[in-house]
Structure formats: structure tokens, C-alpha cells
Amino acid sequence: MPSTEWREVFLPDESTQHAEQAHVFSELQRKRLKRHGRRRALHRNQVAALKATLAVEEDLPDYARQGIFAAPAVFEAHVRLSNGNFSADRAPDIRGFAIKVLGASTPSSADVEQNFTLVSQETLKVSGSADVVGIVDLSASAPGAALRKAATNPQLTRTAVANFRDMVKPFSGFATHDFFSIMPITFGDYAARLKLCAASTAINKEARKDLAADIYTRLTDDDLEFLFQAQFFEDERRTPIEDSSVRWDAPWFTVGRLRVPRQAPDEALAETVEKSSFNPWIAAPEHRPLGELMRARRAAYALSRRNREGAP
């Protein structure tokens, strides 16, 4: 059974550490401004922008009836599909599936904007935010600098290689792949990781050549429906809050359905979505992100947003 006995672990002076790490991403973003304009530090390559609805399931158990899932409802949503890097669609990468639920309501507030950010990997083989920053810095360095950094930090190199092995696993397309939150969020007093189940089992072997064409071709013919699931914390051994490298040993439970109706590419929507902030910290109080990795992301997102908007 789900438990409310979860706990976060706070590092000594982690706010200072997170601020320093955010500047690493900021410098990466600034270097790319001249070539690509004011865009995101990561997941800059928007593949598709979609209209959607999130329908909350009926008859949920008490522990799942939290926040925007407290009662059956249908909410409008925007979806942003993205590649993590600038590489071609067929290249190894971490894909992003971000959902912005609009005008949701919770028992404590109305007109809530709830963001969910999911990626194509279930786990991330890092010990914390410092590893993530190191890997990003390593991957963004020129070849000579990257070799020097790898030689001076062999443990980081091993961590980077382990994550790259996950990235090279085949990605069949946004409609046919599962997506995960990696880190948990709160569900009221409970905690849960999130999963978006593939909408289709019909694999298009040509999808990796053009991921946008694959998703829009599917939406020419029919709607797509993804199961939105939660995996609840049970105990620290099987469902550790802070360890992103561990696949949780707990059942998945469907709490909603994300329906993407038939639609064609929409330039106005694409511009709106591209300018929007998809930030997991834009959330109802009942669904705040958990863990040191997510607290580090909060600092990085804030600085990235200011850079995009041209703020000093």
C-alpha cells in the first residue's frame, strides 16, 4: 500500500551549490544565443506542439484523489514534444514530452496551471545534480577540452557512458514510446513517479527519420490516447525518493487519460508553446516536485527563463 512516510534529503548549503550549477547551464545557453537565438538551454528542439485534454479517471482510490485528480474532470492542455539536443531525429537523445494542464482546479484552489515534464528514460544513472551538470558540461565541450575533463574525472566519464547507453536504445516515436518523470512529485501527502503509456503499438519504421511527420501523420487519421499513470511510494528500499537510478518496485496505477485529438501543424500554437515555460515547479501545491535533483532544476529553470526573455 502507498505510504506517507517518504522523506527528502537536503544537502548542506545546497542552495549555493544549485545556484553555481545553474550558471553552468546559463553559460551553455548564452554560448548558443548567437547561433540559435534566445531559446532553452536544454530540449531546445521543439518537434511538435499539440492541443490535448487530460481526463481524470473516475473511482480513484483515496490516496490517488489528490490535487487535480481529486474528482473526475476534463482539462484542456498543451503538449510540447522535443529532442534534448540539436541532433537529427535519428541520433541518440533523450526525448521530452511536456504537458501543460490549463485551468485545472484542486480542492484548495481554482484555475491552476499544472506542468508535467516527462522524458523517454525511466531512470537517470546519476548520484545527484552535480553529475548531471558534469555530464552536460562534458558533452558541450570542444573535443580537446572534453578529453581533458574526462581524463581528470574518470568517475564522471563512467557515469556519462552509462547514461549514453540508455540514450542509444531505439526510440520508435512519440506515439509508440513510454515517457517517465524519473523523479517523484507529491500527491497530497503521498509521493509518486509518473508515466505516460504509449498511445499505439503500431511501429512506423520510418518515424526516426522525421519524428514530427510521424506524429502528425497519425493525427491525420485518428486521435491518440495515452494512459497517464502514477507509481506510489511504498518504502525507501523499493521506492527511494532521492535515487533517480533505481526503477521503482511498485505497481503503476492509471489516474488519467491524455487525449490528443486529430490536428494538423498549427504555426500560432507552435509559437505559443515555444514561448511557454514548461517547468515542473509550475504546479499545484499538492503536486510539487521532490528530491535534490528537482530542487536543482528549479534554480536552473529560473535562470534559463531569464536568459530566454533577455533579462539582465
Stockholm file with secondary structure:
# STOCKHOLM 1.0

chainA/1-312         MPSTEWREVFLPDESTQHAEQAHVFSELQRKRLKRHGRRRALHRNQVAALKATLAVEEDLPDYARQGIFAAPAVFEAHVRLSNGNFSADRAPDIRGFAIKVLGASTPSSADVEQNFTLVSQETLKVSGSADVVGIVDLSASAPGAALRKAATNPQLTRTAVANFRDMVKPFSGFATHDFFSIMPITFGDYAARLKLCAASTAINKEARKDLAADIYTRLTDDDLEFLFQAQFFEDERRTPIEDSSVRWDAPWFTVGRLRVPRQAPDEALAETVEKSSFNPWIAAPEHRPLGELMRARRAAYALSRRNREGAP
#=GR chainA/1-312 SS CCCSCCCCCCCTTHHHHHHHHHHHHHHHHHHHHHHHCSCCSSSCEEEEEEEEEEEECSSCCGGGCCGGGSSCCEEEEEEEEEESSSSCTTSCCCEEEEEEEEEEEETTEEEEEEEEEEESCSCCCCSSHHHHHHHHHHHHSCHHHHHHHHHHCHHHHHHHHHHHHHHTSCCCCTTSSCEECSSCEEETTEEEEEEECCSCCCCCTTGGGCHHHHHHHHHHHCCEEEEEEEEECCCTTTSCSSCTTSCCCSCEEEEEEEEECSCCCCHHHHHHHHHSCCCTTSSCGGGCBCSHHHHHHHHHHHHHHHHHHTCC
#=GC SS_cons         CCCSCCCCCCCTTHHHHHHHHHHHHHHHHHHHHHHHCSCCSSSCEEEEEEEEEEEECSSCCGGGCCGGGSSCCEEEEEEEEEESSSSCTTSCCCEEEEEEEEEEEETTEEEEEEEEEEESCSCCCCSSHHHHHHHHHHHHSCHHHHHHHHHHCHHHHHHHHHHHHHHTSCCCCTTSSCEECSSCEEETTEEEEEEECCSCCCCCTTGGGCHHHHHHHHHHHCCEEEEEEEEECCCTTTSCSSCTTSCCCSCEEEEEEEEECSCCCCHHHHHHHHHSCCCTTSSCGGGCBCSHHHHHHHHHHHHHHHHHHTCC
//
